[in-house]
């Protein structure tokens, strides 16, 4: 059960004290995997995925029947500096598209048999321009974390979180730069397709923001200073899933930046998460390496919305279906010698 998220101290404590995978289920799943009607290791990474999933669900022979996809939307004050090829109004328009079932993520969630929820977070109140002041107050950060925390269905058995927010590759790049160092140019990409002049401007904004908040204490403070409501909500949902032992499939660059803030707060905070894909946003591969996550897919996606994570649901479903549905040598009456 999730504790009530009354303050940021509660959030940090809950994440640091979150339970790990079930050791008995891990052993049972590994033992079962060794008895299935196939040569050892013949299903490659699918075998590791199934065992990993079994451990988090505390079931040596699990099933995936209730995946949840949540899309969070927020607007960013830093877009006033021209960091995106699209205006902030598009965020609201896309939320309506999600709600009417017309976006790519709607189709991908449906194809994966996933429930999809959309949460728009104060779209009429963009965050502050982080080159001048923190993007969010402590109360604002807590509210956004709580939105993600409470959006997770405790009965879900798999979670994908996605986002919609014009300009949000800029705060994601700033978060990654603040957490892992390097030059702003190392982390800043074209997002929705800015030209060379736009990219140079965007890189300047990221550099100025990171410098402005160089005294941020940890991942949560970096999230407050440089992030956005939808990014914080994704972090809140990923953390809640960790406490509930719900496995998570991470989406693209922005989702991974949100997750990285959690990894900075507590060791093992992302042990329940895998990377659904590597996006075409240039720094995503580097960020995944920093997080120690090997992507399941690399299809050149750069849409966001949770699209790459949702697409990977069926891979994990297939891994678990093979693990739990295949016969053992004994059950099939096949010799394993």
Secondary structure, DSSP 8 states (H G I E B T S, - for coil): ------SHHHHHHHHHT-----HHHHHHHHHHHTTBSS-TTTTTHHHHHHHHHHHHHT-TT-----EEEEEEE--BGGGGGS-SSS-THHHHHHHHHHHTT-SHHHHHHHHTT-EEEEEE--TTS-B--TTTS-SS-HHHHHHHHHHHHHHS-TT-SEEEEEEE-TTHHHHHHHHHHHHH-S-HHHH---TTT--HHHHHHHHHHHHHHHHHTTT--SHHHHHHHH--HHHHHHHHHHHHHHHHT--EEE-SHHHHHHHHHHHHHSTTTTTTEEE-B--SSTTHHHHHHHHT---SB-S-----TTHHHHHHHHHHHHHHHHHHHS-BHHHHT----
